[in-house]
Amino acid sequence: MRDDLTIAVGELYQAIRHEHWQGKTYRQFWTWFNDRCIQIVGMADAADLDALGVALFEVRDAIEASGYMVASDRLDETIDAEM
């Protein structure tokens, strides 16, 4: 995977940290995350897509472990300081 993609995925890990999202809604988080993933995939060459897909699924695993995966009826809830 190209360096710029590796950096972009690393920035995702930094940006999903809880202190960036407390006080915002889950919908805001998911809108941002999905938009950013689309941008990153758009930067990729065809040869990078498999490795990038694996890296993005690893980020999603980290998101799930952090408690951001919520049911659709909770998307407008505010992300609390304590998760």
Secondary structure as UniProt FT lines:
FT   HELIX           3..15
FT   HELIX           18..20
FT   TURN            21..23
FT   HELIX           26..43
FT   HELIX           46..48
FT   HELIX           49..65
FT   TURN            66..67
FT   HELIX           72..74
FT   TURN            75..76
//
